[in-house]
Amino acid sequence: MAEKDLDQIKAQIQDYLISSGNYEIINKQLKLQLYESGWFDQVTQLASKELQENGKEMTFEELFAFVRPKAEKFVPEQVKSDILEKIQDYLEDVVQ
């Protein structure tokens, strides 16, 4: 499957989730689980440390590029699986 096709499918899924109100539910659940897991604190500490070391020379884009891959790795596996399961549940209702 071409990348263009995948992007189109992703856009359709996101449109469905938004229009059905499920996107907001998933988003709230994700934020809550990330907060409860300490993810926000980890990312804040990482960004603060990087700014202290290189802050005067860093743009927001540079800080974001530095933090993003590490922040993604900090997301607990349980949070990832919970959110994916929730998305799959909503999409199964559509497919059936």
Secondary structure, DSSP 8 states (H G I E B T S, - for coil): --HHHHHHHHHHHHHHHHHHTHHHHHHHHHHHHHHHHTHHHHHHHHHHHHHHHHGGG--HHHHHHHHHHHHHHHS-HHHHHHHHHHHHHHHHHHH-
